[in-house]
């Protein structure tokens, strides 16, 4: 092999010369190799850096290590027992529920979490501490803070707005947004799934613990001792958490029995209270129905008694009418008898007047004859005057009789027009007697006229008989006066009796009229009573119908309530034993999503550099192949000169 003494060999000079001629090729190979190495280093450190950053974020926010769920909810006693487990440093019972929220006329599925009373970041029991980005923390049950992810894309902040909540698990239906937050519990874009809306949770919110209206906690968060110095994504961390997780699962076996008994006991107690309340309401309903039924029975009895009273009243009314009609007939007969008595009295009065007139006439004649004995002319004149006077009296009596006859004829005409034929016959008899009396009076008038004439003639003859007849006349006058006095007493007694009977008839008629008036009033009262009975029967029918409806409704409601209680008792009996689910961070969507992202970066750090190195190798191979082709003559020359293959390469 040729070598120049004290200098560089020709082969070495040719190598440097070839490199100078192909610098771009060598620099390209160097760049590709350096890029591959850079990608390898960057991607290799990306995953650990991501995990370290999130691990510090978890430590700063006191992210939970374990989450406990239960099929029957969790209690404060459960949280206290969890705090006693070895390895547990912090415990926070919490509420969680999904609800539909209306914000800016949009319906969003929102997951609500509870905030503890203490929001001190130094409190170990304040787990999953959210970070306040804007506004302030809620101060009452009607305020909330949102983790609305849309605000991160530049939309207007919802702080100060009011949201409407559709959920029975929250006391308030309208909440005022007072702040925006972010939390380590949700580090991924996906919050979680829900049974509401589209199936995905759109945003999350935090409210004070007192804002929830739930009987039991939905979850318990716990932190594990000595995990803050460990990598949350490392095996050592998982081993420490798994040990505590196993202890909690063992605790859960005991607490689930207690919780199951408690839930069933509370449910049975409520059921017994409901059964007692139902029994009381049933007794009240039966009592009310019994009262209503008794009231209906009393109403029926009252209506029956009222009908009987109406029947008795109608019977008494008919009897009263018959009695009044009988009394009226008797009164009418009494009035007829009184009228007869009046006519008899009037007839007797006429006869008395006539006899008195005759007596007076005779007495006057005798006295006149006796007085005129001395003076014949005067006696004759006086006798004539007396005769004329008697004639006038007779004519007056005749005129009175004619008036009586006219009165009777008018009464007969009136009675005939009224159809009272019974009284007409009696009046006709009186009319005939009156006519006879008139005829007699007329005859007497004529006789009196004749007497006057004869008296004038007999004046002369009478003087002779005056003395003889004076004694006889005195005796006759005394006897006549006695008879007239007796007749006057009889007429006065008859008039008094007639007046008394007339008063009795008037009183009787007044009583009858009052009776008819009372009957009319009673008949009106009976009609009103009939109307009241009809109204009562209608009300009774309505009451019976209403009673039947209310009874059927009450029976149905009581039956439905009893069925609900029976179904509830069966549901209580069918309640399965509570079961605890002790979950680590692997159940958190954000944690798992971020862990998978970091693992993917680790995978990329392994794959991408290999690809770049392969590309660099291919480029180098291609470059070397072309250089060999270009230097083939020189290579042959070096071989001929005795250079080895290794030296030529």
C-alpha positions as CSV (number, residue, x, y, z in Angstrom):
1,X,0.0,0.0,0.0
2,X,1.4,3.3,-1.0
3,X,2.0,5.8,1.8
4,X,3.8,9.1,1.6
5,X,6.4,9.5,4.3
6,X,5.7,12.3,6.7
7,X,2.3,13.1,5.2
8,X,-1.4,12.0,4.6
9,X,-2.0,9.0,2.4
10,X,-3.6,9.4,-1.0
11,X,-6.7,7.4,0.2
12,X,-7.2,9.7,3.1
13,X,-6.9,12.7,0.8
14,X,-9.5,11.2,-1.6
15,X,-11.9,10.5,1.3
16,X,-11.7,14.2,2.4
17,X,-12.1,15.3,-1.1
18,X,-15.2,13.1,-1.6
19,X,-16.7,14.5,1.6
20,X,-16.1,18.1,0.4
21,X,-17.7,17.3,-2.8
22,X,-20.9,15.7,-1.1
23,X,-21.3,17.9,2.0
24,X,-25.1,18.4,1.5
25,X,-25.6,14.6,1.6
26,X,-23.7,14.2,4.8
27,X,-25.5,17.2,6.4
28,X,-28.9,15.8,5.4
29,X,-28.0,12.5,7.0
30,X,-26.9,14.3,10.1
31,X,-30.1,16.4,10.3
32,X,-32.4,13.4,9.9
33,X,-30.5,11.6,12.7
34,X,-30.6,14.7,14.9
35,X,-34.4,15.2,14.3
36,X,-35.1,11.6,15.2
37,X,-33.1,11.9,18.3
38,X,-34.9,15.2,19.2
39,X,-38.4,13.6,18.7
40,X,-37.3,10.7,20.8
41,X,-36.2,12.9,23.6
42,X,-39.2,15.2,23.4
43,X,-41.9,12.5,23.2
44,X,-40.1,10.4,25.8
45,X,-40.3,13.3,28.3
46,X,-43.9,14.4,27.3
47,X,-45.8,11.7,29.1
48,X,-44.0,12.0,32.4
49,X,-44.3,15.8,32.3
50,X,-48.0,15.5,31.7
51,X,-48.4,13.0,34.6
52,X,-46.2,15.2,36.8
53,X,-48.2,18.3,36.0
54,X,-51.6,16.7,36.7
55,X,-50.2,14.9,39.8
56,X,-49.2,18.3,41.2
57,X,-52.7,19.7,40.3
58,X,-54.4,16.8,42.0
59,X,-52.2,17.3,45.1
60,X,-53.0,21.0,45.2
61,X,-56.7,20.5,44.9
62,X,-56.7,17.6,47.3
63,X,-58.1,15.2,44.7
64,X,-59.9,12.2,46.0
65,X,-58.1,8.9,46.1
66,X,-61.2,6.8,46.7
67,X,-64.8,7.3,45.9
68,X,-67.5,5.2,47.7
69,X,-70.9,4.7,46.2
70,X,-73.8,2.7,47.6
71,X,-77.0,1.4,46.2
72,X,-79.0,2.7,49.2
73,X,-77.1,5.9,49.8
74,X,-74.6,6.8,52.5
75,X,-74.9,8.4,55.9
76,X,-72.9,10.6,58.2
77,X,-72.2,7.4,60.3
78,X,-70.8,5.8,57.2
79,X,-68.4,8.8,56.7
80,X,-67.4,8.6,60.4
81,X,-66.6,4.9,60.1
82,X,-64.6,5.5,56.9
83,X,-62.6,8.1,58.7
84,X,-61.6,5.5,61.2
85,X,-60.1,3.1,58.6
86,X,-56.3,2.9,58.7
87,X,-54.7,4.9,55.9
88,X,-57.6,7.3,55.5
89,X,-56.7,11.0,56.1
90,X,-59.6,12.9,54.7
91,X,-63.3,12.1,54.3
92,X,-66.0,14.2,52.6
93,X,-69.6,12.9,52.2
94,X,-71.3,14.7,49.3
95,X,-74.4,14.9,47.3
96,X,-74.6,14.6,43.5
97,X,-77.6,14.7,41.1
98,X,-78.3,15.4,37.4
99,X,-80.9,18.0,36.4
100,X,-82.1,19.8,33.4
101,X,-81.1,23.5,33.5
102,X,-82.5,26.3,31.4
103,X,-79.7,28.9,30.8
104,X,-80.1,31.6,28.1
105,X,-83.1,29.8,26.7
106,X,-81.0,26.6,26.3
107,X,-81.7,23.3,28.1
108,X,-78.5,21.9,29.4
109,X,-78.0,18.6,31.3
110,X,-76.1,19.7,34.4
111,X,-74.4,17.7,37.2
112,X,-74.8,19.3,40.6
113,X,-72.3,18.7,43.4
114,X,-72.4,19.8,47.0
115,X,-69.9,22.2,48.6
116,X,-69.0,21.5,52.3
117,X,-69.6,24.1,54.9
118,X,-65.8,24.7,55.2
119,X,-64.1,25.8,52.1
120,X,-60.7,26.2,53.7
121,X,-58.0,24.8,51.4
122,X,-56.1,23.6,54.5
123,X,-59.0,21.4,55.6
124,X,-58.1,17.7,54.8
125,X,-61.8,16.9,54.6
126,X,-62.3,19.4,51.8
127,X,-61.7,17.1,48.8
128,X,-61.8,17.8,45.1
129,X,-61.3,21.5,45.8
130,X,-62.6,23.6,42.9
131,X,-60.7,26.7,41.9
132,X,-62.7,29.9,41.7
133,X,-62.0,31.6,38.4
134,X,-64.5,34.5,38.5
135,X,-67.1,35.9,41.0
136,X,-67.5,34.5,44.5
137,X,-68.6,31.3,46.3
138,X,-72.4,30.7,47.0
139,X,-73.6,32.1,50.3
140,X,-77.1,30.6,50.4
141,X,-79.1,27.8,48.9
142,X,-80.3,29.9,46.0
143,X,-76.8,30.5,44.6
144,X,-74.4,28.4,42.6
145,X,-71.1,28.4,40.8
146,X,-70.8,26.9,37.3
147,X,-68.1,25.0,35.5
148,X,-69.6,26.0,32.2
149,X,-67.1,24.8,29.6
150,X,-68.5,27.0,26.8
151,X,-67.1,30.1,28.7
152,X,-63.6,28.8,27.9
153,X,-64.3,29.4,24.2
154,X,-64.9,33.1,24.6
155,X,-68.7,33.2,25.2
156,X,-70.2,35.7,27.5
157,X,-69.8,34.9,31.2
158,X,-73.0,33.6,32.8
159,X,-72.1,35.2,36.2
160,X,-75.1,37.2,37.5
161,X,-77.6,35.3,35.4
162,X,-80.4,33.1,36.8
163,X,-80.9,29.5,35.8
164,X,-84.0,27.4,36.1
165,X,-83.6,23.9,37.6
166,X,-85.9,21.0,36.9
167,X,-85.2,18.6,39.8
168,X,-86.8,17.3,42.9
169,X,-83.4,16.8,44.6
170,X,-82.8,20.5,44.9
171,X,-84.8,22.8,47.2
172,X,-84.7,25.9,45.0
173,X,-86.0,25.9,41.4
174,X,-84.2,29.1,40.4
175,X,-80.5,29.6,41.2
176,X,-78.3,32.7,40.7
177,X,-74.9,32.1,39.2
178,X,-72.3,33.9,41.4
179,X,-69.1,32.5,40.0
180,X,-67.2,30.3,37.6
181,X,-64.9,27.4,38.6
182,X,-62.8,24.6,37.4
183,X,-62.0,21.4,39.3
184,X,-59.5,18.6,39.2
185,X,-62.5,16.2,39.3
186,X,-63.2,17.1,35.6
187,X,-59.9,17.5,33.7
188,X,-61.2,16.2,30.4
189,X,-63.7,17.7,27.9
190,X,-66.1,14.8,28.6
191,X,-67.9,15.3,32.0
192,X,-69.8,12.1,31.9
193,X,-73.0,10.4,30.8
194,X,-76.5,10.9,32.2
195,X,-80.0,9.5,31.8
196,X,-81.3,13.0,31.0
197,X,-81.3,14.9,27.8
198,X,-79.0,13.7,25.0
199,X,-77.3,11.3,27.4
200,X,-74.2,13.5,27.9
201,X,-73.6,16.0,30.7
202,X,-73.2,19.5,29.3
203,X,-71.9,21.3,32.4
204,X,-71.4,20.9,36.1
205,X,-72.3,23.1,39.0
206,X,-71.6,23.4,42.8
207,X,-74.2,24.5,45.4
208,X,-74.1,24.5,49.2
209,X,-74.8,21.2,50.9
210,X,-78.0,22.6,52.4
211,X,-79.4,23.2,48.9
212,X,-80.0,19.5,48.4
213,X,-83.3,17.9,49.4
214,X,-82.1,14.3,49.7
215,X,-82.3,11.8,52.6
216,X,-78.8,10.3,52.2
217,X,-75.5,11.2,50.7
218,X,-74.8,9.8,47.2
219,X,-71.1,9.4,47.6
220,X,-68.1,9.7,50.0
221,X,-64.8,10.9,48.9
222,X,-61.6,9.9,50.8
223,X,-57.9,10.6,50.6
224,X,-55.2,8.1,51.5
225,X,-52.2,8.8,53.6
226,X,-48.7,9.1,52.1
227,X,-50.0,9.4,48.5
228,X,-49.1,13.0,48.0
229,X,-45.4,12.2,47.5
230,X,-46.3,9.4,45.1
231,X,-47.0,9.6,41.4
232,X,-50.7,9.3,41.0
233,X,-50.2,7.3,37.8
234,X,-47.5,5.0,39.3
235,X,-47.7,1.4,40.5
236,X,-46.6,2.3,44.1
237,X,-49.5,4.8,44.3
238,X,-52.0,2.1,43.1
239,X,-50.6,-0.4,45.7
240,X,-51.1,2.1,48.6
241,X,-54.6,2.9,47.5
242,X,-55.5,-0.7,46.9
243,X,-54.6,-1.6,50.5
244,X,-56.9,1.1,51.8
245,X,-59.5,0.2,49.2
246,X,-59.5,-3.4,50.5
247,X,-60.0,-2.2,54.0
248,X,-62.9,0.0,53.0
249,X,-64.5,-2.9,51.1
250,X,-64.3,-5.0,54.3
251,X,-65.9,-2.1,56.2
252,X,-68.6,-1.9,53.5
253,X,-69.7,-5.4,54.1
254,X,-70.6,-4.4,57.7
255,X,-72.0,-1.0,56.9
256,X,-74.2,-2.3,54.1
257,X,-75.9,-4.5,56.6
258,X,-76.5,-1.6,58.9
259,X,-77.6,0.6,56.1
260,X,-80.0,-2.0,54.7
261,X,-81.5,-2.5,58.2
262,X,-81.7,1.3,58.6
263,X,-83.4,1.9,55.2
264,X,-85.8,-1.0,55.8
265,X,-86.5,0.1,59.3
266,X,-87.1,3.8,58.3
267,X,-89.3,2.6,55.4
268,X,-91.2,0.3,57.6
269,X,-91.6,3.0,60.3
270,X,-92.9,5.4,57.6
271,X,-95.1,2.6,56.3
272,X,-96.5,1.9,59.8
273,X,-97.1,5.7,60.2
274,X,-98.8,5.7,56.9
275,X,-100.9,2.6,57.8
276,X,-101.8,4.3,61.1
277,X,-102.7,7.5,59.4
278,X,-104.7,5.5,56.8
279,X,-106.5,3.6,59.6
280,X,-107.3,6.9,61.3
281,X,-108.5,8.4,58.1
282,X,-110.5,5.2,57.4
283,X,-112.1,5.4,60.9
284,X,-112.8,9.1,60.3
285,X,-114.3,8.4,56.9
286,X,-116.4,5.6,58.3
287,X,-117.5,7.9,61.1
288,X,-118.3,10.7,58.6
289,X,-120.1,8.2,56.4
290,X,-122.0,6.8,59.4
291,X,-123.0,10.4,60.4
292,X,-124.0,11.1,56.8
293,X,-126.1,7.9,56.7
294,X,-127.7,8.7,60.1
295,X,-128.4,12.1,58.8
296,X,-130.1,10.6,55.8
297,X,-132.0,8.3,58.0
298,X,-133.1,11.2,60.2
299,X,-134.1,13.1,57.1
300,X,-136.1,10.2,55.8
301,X,-137.8,10.0,59.2
302,X,-138.5,13.7,59.2
303,X,-139.9,13.5,55.8
304,X,-142.1,10.5,56.8
305,X,-143.2,12.4,59.9
306,X,-143.9,15.5,57.8
307,X,-146.0,13.5,55.3
308,X,-147.9,12.0,58.2
309,X,-148.4,15.5,59.6
310,X,-149.6,16.7,56.2
311,X,-152.0,13.7,56.0
312,X,-153.2,14.5,59.5
313,X,-153.5,18.2,58.6
314,X,-155.4,17.4,55.5
315,X,-157.8,15.1,57.5
316,X,-158.2,17.8,60.1
317,X,-158.7,20.4,57.4
318,X,-161.5,18.3,55.8
319,X,-163.0,17.7,59.2
320,X,-162.8,21.4,59.9
321,X,-164.5,22.2,56.6
322,X,-167.3,19.7,57.3
323,X,-167.7,21.1,60.8
324,X,-167.8,24.7,59.5
325,X,-170.3,23.7,56.8
326,X,-172.4,22.0,59.5
327,X,-172.1,25.0,61.7
328,X,-173.0,27.3,58.8
329,X,-176.1,25.2,58.1
330,X,-177.1,25.4,61.7
331,X,-176.5,29.1,61.8
332,X,-178.5,29.5,58.6
333,X,-181.4,27.6,60.2
334,X,-181.0,29.7,63.4
335,X,-181.1,32.8,61.2
336,X,-184.3,31.6,59.5
337,X,-185.8,30.9,62.9
338,X,-184.7,34.3,64.1
339,X,-186.3,35.9,61.0
340,X,-189.5,34.0,61.7
341,X,-189.3,35.2,65.3
342,X,-188.7,38.8,64.1
343,X,-191.7,38.6,61.8
344,X,-193.8,37.1,64.6
345,X,-192.6,39.9,66.9
346,X,-193.4,42.5,64.3
347,X,-196.8,40.9,63.7
348,X,-197.4,40.9,67.4
349,X,-196.3,44.5,67.6
350,X,-198.7,45.4,64.9
351,X,-201.4,43.6,66.6
352,X,-200.5,45.2,69.9
353,X,-200.4,48.6,68.3
354,X,-203.8,47.9,66.7
355,X,-205.3,46.7,70.0
356,X,-203.7,49.7,71.8
357,X,-205.1,52.0,69.2
358,X,-208.4,50.4,69.4
359,X,-208.2,50.5,73.2
360,X,-207.2,54.1,73.2
361,X,-209.9,54.8,70.6
362,X,-212.6,53.2,72.7
363,X,-211.3,54.8,75.8
364,X,-211.1,58.1,74.2
365,X,-214.5,57.6,72.7
366,X,-215.9,56.8,76.1
367,X,-214.1,59.6,77.8
368,X,-215.1,61.9,75.0
369,X,-218.7,60.7,75.3
370,X,-218.6,61.1,79.0
371,X,-216.9,64.5,78.7
372,X,-219.2,65.8,76.0
373,X,-222.3,64.9,77.8
374,X,-223.0,68.6,78.8
375,X,-222.3,70.0,75.5
376,X,-223.8,68.0,72.7
377,X,-222.3,69.9,69.8
378,X,-218.9,69.9,71.2
379,X,-219.1,66.3,72.0
380,X,-220.3,65.5,68.6
381,X,-217.5,67.5,67.1
382,X,-215.0,65.9,69.4
383,X,-216.4,62.5,68.6
384,X,-216.0,63.3,65.0
385,X,-212.5,64.5,65.4
386,X,-211.7,61.3,67.4
387,X,-213.2,59.3,64.6
388,X,-211.0,61.0,62.2
389,X,-208.0,60.5,64.4
390,X,-208.7,56.8,64.6
391,X,-209.1,56.8,60.8
392,X,-205.7,58.3,60.4
393,X,-204.2,55.7,62.8
394,X,-205.8,52.9,60.9
395,X,-204.6,54.4,57.7
396,X,-201.1,54.7,59.1
397,X,-201.2,51.1,60.2
398,X,-202.4,50.2,56.8
399,X,-199.5,52.1,55.2
400,X,-197.0,50.4,57.6
401,X,-198.5,47.0,56.6
402,X,-198.2,47.9,52.9
403,X,-194.5,48.8,53.5
404,X,-194.1,45.4,55.3
405,X,-195.6,43.6,52.3
406,X,-193.3,45.5,49.9
407,X,-190.3,44.6,52.1
408,X,-191.3,40.9,52.1
409,X,-191.8,40.9,48.3
410,X,-188.3,42.4,47.8
411,X,-186.8,39.8,50.1
412,X,-188.6,37.0,48.3
413,X,-187.3,38.3,45.0
414,X,-183.8,38.5,46.3
415,X,-183.9,35.0,47.8
416,X,-185.4,33.6,44.6
417,X,-182.6,35.1,42.6
418,X,-180.1,33.6,45.1
419,X,-181.8,30.2,44.8
420,X,-182.7,30.0,48.6
421,X,-186.1,28.4,48.1
422,X,-186.3,27.2,51.7
423,X,-186.4,30.7,53.1
424,X,-188.8,31.9,50.3
425,X,-191.5,29.6,51.5
426,X,-191.3,31.0,55.0
427,X,-191.4,34.5,53.7
428,X,-194.4,33.8,51.5
429,X,-196.3,32.6,54.5
430,X,-195.4,35.8,56.3
431,X,-196.4,37.7,53.1
432,X,-199.8,36.0,53.2
433,X,-200.3,36.9,56.8
434,X,-199.2,40.5,56.0
435,X,-201.7,40.7,53.2
436,X,-204.4,39.3,55.5
437,X,-203.4,41.9,58.1
438,X,-203.6,44.6,55.4
439,X,-207.0,43.3,54.3
440,X,-208.1,43.4,57.9
441,X,-206.7,46.9,58.3
442,X,-208.3,48.0,55.1
443,X,-211.5,46.7,56.3
444,X,-211.0,48.4,59.6
445,X,-210.3,51.7,57.9
446,X,-213.5,51.4,55.9
447,X,-215.2,50.4,59.1
448,X,-213.7,53.3,60.8
449,X,-214.9,55.6,58.2
450,X,-218.3,54.1,58.6
451,X,-217.9,54.4,62.3
452,X,-217.1,58.1,62.0
453,X,-220.2,58.5,59.9
454,X,-222.3,56.5,62.2
455,X,-220.7,58.3,65.2
456,X,-221.9,61.5,63.9
457,X,-225.3,59.9,63.6
458,X,-225.2,58.2,66.9
459,X,-224.1,61.2,68.9
460,X,-227.7,61.9,69.7
461,X,-228.5,58.3,70.5
462,X,-225.3,57.8,72.6
463,X,-226.2,60.1,75.3
464,X,-228.9,57.8,76.5
465,X,-226.7,54.9,76.7
466,X,-223.7,56.9,78.2
467,X,-224.6,56.3,81.8
468,X,-225.4,52.7,81.3
469,X,-222.3,51.9,79.5
470,X,-219.9,54.0,81.6
471,X,-219.7,51.4,84.3
472,X,-219.4,48.6,81.8
473,X,-216.8,50.6,79.8
474,X,-214.7,51.2,82.9
475,X,-214.6,47.5,83.6
476,X,-213.7,46.7,80.1
477,X,-211.1,49.4,79.9
478,X,-209.4,48.1,83.0
479,X,-209.4,44.5,81.7
480,X,-208.1,45.7,78.3
481,X,-205.4,47.8,79.9
482,X,-204.2,44.7,81.8
483,X,-204.2,42.6,78.6
484,X,-202.2,45.4,76.8
485,X,-199.7,45.5,79.6
486,X,-199.2,41.8,79.4
487,X,-198.8,41.9,75.6
488,X,-196.3,44.8,76.0
489,X,-194.2,42.7,78.4
490,X,-194.3,39.7,76.1
491,X,-193.3,41.9,73.2
492,X,-190.4,43.3,75.2
493,X,-189.3,39.8,76.3
494,X,-189.5,38.6,72.7
495,X,-187.5,41.6,71.5
496,X,-184.8,40.9,74.1
497,X,-184.7,37.2,73.2
498,X,-184.4,38.1,69.5
499,X,-181.6,40.6,70.2
500,X,-179.8,38.0,72.3
501,X,-180.2,35.3,69.5
502,X,-179.1,37.9,66.9
503,X,-175.9,38.5,68.9
504,X,-175.4,34.8,69.2
505,X,-175.9,34.4,65.4
506,X,-173.5,37.3,64.8
507,X,-170.9,35.8,67.1
508,X,-171.4,32.4,65.5
509,X,-171.0,33.8,62.0
510,X,-167.8,35.6,63.1
511,X,-166.5,32.4,64.5
512,X,-167.3,30.5,61.3
513,X,-165.7,33.3,59.2
514,X,-162.6,33.1,61.5
515,X,-162.7,29.3,61.1
516,X,-162.8,29.6,57.3
517,X,-159.9,32.1,57.4
518,X,-157.9,29.8,59.7
519,X,-158.7,26.9,57.4
520,X,-157.4,28.9,54.4
521,X,-154.2,29.7,56.4
522,X,-153.8,26.1,57.4
523,X,-154.4,25.0,53.8
524,X,-151.7,27.5,52.7
525,X,-149.4,26.1,55.4
526,X,-150.1,22.6,54.2
527,X,-149.2,23.5,50.7
528,X,-146.0,25.1,51.9
529,X,-145.3,21.9,53.9
530,X,-146.0,19.8,50.8
531,X,-143.5,22.0,48.9
532,X,-141.0,21.6,51.7
533,X,-141.5,17.9,51.8
534,X,-140.9,17.7,48.0
535,X,-137.8,19.9,48.3
536,X,-136.7,17.7,51.2
537,X,-137.2,14.5,49.2
538,X,-135.2,16.0,46.3
539,X,-132.5,17.0,48.7
540,X,-132.7,13.6,50.3
541,X,-132.3,12.0,46.9
542,X,-129.4,14.3,46.1
543,X,-127.9,13.5,49.5
544,X,-128.2,9.8,48.9
545,X,-126.6,10.1,45.5
546,X,-123.8,12.3,46.9
547,X,-123.5,9.9,49.8
548,X,-123.1,6.9,47.5
549,X,-120.6,8.8,45.3
550,X,-118.6,9.9,48.3
551,X,-118.8,6.5,49.9
552,X,-117.6,4.9,46.6
553,X,-114.9,7.5,46.2
554,X,-113.8,7.1,49.8
555,X,-113.8,3.3,49.5
556,X,-111.7,3.6,46.3
557,X,-109.3,6.1,47.8
558,X,-108.9,4.0,50.9
559,X,-108.5,0.8,48.8
560,X,-105.9,2.5,46.6
561,X,-104.1,3.8,49.6
562,X,-104.1,0.4,51.2
563,X,-102.9,-1.1,47.9
564,X,-100.1,1.5,47.8
565,X,-99.1,0.6,51.4
566,X,-99.2,-3.1,50.6
567,X,-97.2,-2.5,47.4
568,X,-94.7,-0.4,49.4
569,X,-94.4,-3.1,52.1
570,X,-93.7,-5.6,49.3
571,X,-91.2,-3.3,47.8
572,X,-89.5,-2.9,51.2
573,X,-89.4,-6.7,51.5
574,X,-87.9,-6.8,48.0
575,X,-85.2,-4.3,48.8
576,X,-81.9,-5.9,48.1
577,X,-79.1,-5.6,50.5
578,X,-77.0,-2.4,50.1
579,X,-73.8,-2.7,48.2
580,X,-70.8,-0.5,48.4
581,X,-68.7,0.3,45.4
582,X,-65.3,1.4,46.5
583,X,-63.7,3.1,43.5
584,X,-60.3,4.6,43.0
585,X,-59.3,7.3,40.6
586,X,-59.6,4.8,37.8
587,X,-63.4,5.4,37.9
588,X,-62.9,9.1,37.3
589,X,-63.4,9.9,33.6
590,X,-60.9,12.8,33.6
591,X,-58.2,10.8,35.3
592,X,-58.6,7.8,33.0
593,X,-58.8,10.0,29.9
594,X,-55.7,11.9,30.9
595,X,-53.8,8.7,31.8
596,X,-54.7,7.3,28.4
597,X,-53.5,10.5,26.8
598,X,-50.2,10.3,28.6
599,X,-49.8,6.6,27.7
600,X,-50.4,7.4,24.1
601,X,-47.7,10.0,24.3
602,X,-45.4,7.3,25.7
603,X,-46.3,5.1,22.8
604,X,-45.7,7.9,20.3
605,X,-42.2,8.5,21.9
606,X,-41.4,4.9,21.0
607,X,-42.8,4.8,17.5
608,X,-41.9,8.2,15.9
609,X,-38.1,8.1,16.6
610,X,-37.8,4.6,15.0
611,X,-39.5,5.9,11.9
612,X,-37.1,8.9,11.7
613,X,-34.1,6.5,12.3
614,X,-35.3,4.2,9.5
615,X,-35.7,7.2,7.2
616,X,-32.2,8.3,8.1
617,X,-30.8,4.8,7.5
618,X,-32.5,4.6,4.1
619,X,-31.2,8.1,3.1
620,X,-27.7,7.1,4.2
621,X,-27.8,3.8,2.3
622,X,-29.0,5.6,-0.8
623,X,-26.2,8.2,-0.5
624,X,-23.5,5.6,0.1
625,X,-24.7,3.5,-2.8
626,X,-24.5,6.5,-5.1
627,X,-21.0,7.4,-3.8
628,X,-19.8,3.8,-4.4
629,X,-21.1,4.0,-8.0
630,X,-19.3,7.3,-8.5
631,X,-16.0,6.1,-6.9
632,X,-16.0,2.7,-8.5
633,X,-12.8,3.4,-10.7
634,X,-10.9,4.8,-7.7
635,X,-11.9,1.9,-5.6
636,X,-10.6,-0.5,-8.3
637,X,-7.4,1.4,-8.4
638,X,-7.0,1.2,-4.6
639,X,-7.5,-2.5,-4.8
640,X,-4.9,-2.8,-7.5
641,X,-2.5,-0.8,-5.4
642,X,-3.0,-3.3,-2.6
643,X,-5.4,-1.4,-0.2
644,X,-7.6,-3.6,1.9
645,X,-11.4,-3.5,1.7
646,X,-11.7,-2.1,5.2
647,X,-9.3,0.7,4.3
648,X,-11.1,1.5,1.1
649,X,-14.5,1.7,2.9
